[in-house]
Amino acid sequence: MADDPLGSRPGASAEPKRQDLKRQDLKRQDLKRQVAFRTGFSAESRAAVFLIAKGFRVLARRFKSPVGEIDIVARRRSLLIFVEVKARPDLEEAAWSVTARQRARIIAAAEAWLARYPDERIRDIRFDAVLVAPRRIPRHITGAFDAGG
């Protein structure tokens, strides 16, 4: 009994097992986060290339402010667009995935961008979405929403 302290008490071996399960769960969560990050980054890269092909110049990717994040900020002549990229298994599902709360955060982040990077050449501002699905050409939704709601 003295050589095996965990075996000498009933139920004593459950704690190390619980810790192992917690570690495994954390590893699974971390792996899911990594996969989500890679999927998002890949979708944003595809969307950026798609916008460049349409004549836009990408000014920023993953612009972060205290009030929100914008996936892509791009400009073509006097038009500035703030783009939300959505990657889903199919384009229809992606089209409905920008929530009202996300729109509000994107609009707030756009205001932060405009305050930080004023540009007198900009005459028009638009909020777009680019929908990305596996083995499909991205879909660019111009004027996906507006700052008025």
RARADA-V221842 format. One record per backbone hydrogen bond with DSSP energy under -0.5 kcal/mol. NH is the residue of the N-H (numbers start at 0). CO is the residue of the C=O. Records with the same first field share a line. If there is no record, write none. Layout:
# RARADA-V221842
NH = CO + CO
This chain:
# RARADA-V221842
3 = 0
7 = 3
8 = 5
11 = 8
13 = 10
14 = 11
16 = 12
17 = 13
18 = 14
19 = 15
20 = 16
21 = 17
22 = 18
23 = 19
24 = 20
25 = 21
26 = 22
27 = 23
28 = 24
29 = 25
30 = 26
31 = 27
32 = 28
33 = 29
34 = 30
35 = 31
36 = 32
37 = 33
38 = 34
39 = 35
40 = 36
41 = 37
42 = 38
43 = 39
44 = 40
45 = 41
46 = 42
47 = 43
48 = 44
49 = 45
50 = 46
51 = 47
52 = 48
53 = 49
54 = 51
55 = 50
56 = 74
57 = 55
58 = 56 + 72
59 = 72
61 = 70
62 = 69
64 = 67
67 = 64
69 = 62
70 = 82
71 = 82
72 = 59
73 = 80
74 = 56
75 = 78
78 = 75
79 = 77 + 123
80 = 73
81 = 125
82 = 71 + 80
83 = 127
84 = 82
85 = 129
87 = 85 + 131
93 = 89
94 = 90
95 = 91 + 92
96 = 93
98 = 96
102 = 98
103 = 99
104 = 100
105 = 101
106 = 102
107 = 103
108 = 104
109 = 105
110 = 106
111 = 107
112 = 108
113 = 109
114 = 110
115 = 111
116 = 112
121 = 118
122 = 77
123 = 77
125 = 79
126 = 144
127 = 81 + 125
128 = 140
129 = 83
130 = 138
131 = 85
135 = 132
138 = 130
139 = 137
140 = 128 + 138
141 = 139
143 = 126 + 140
144 = 126
148 = 145
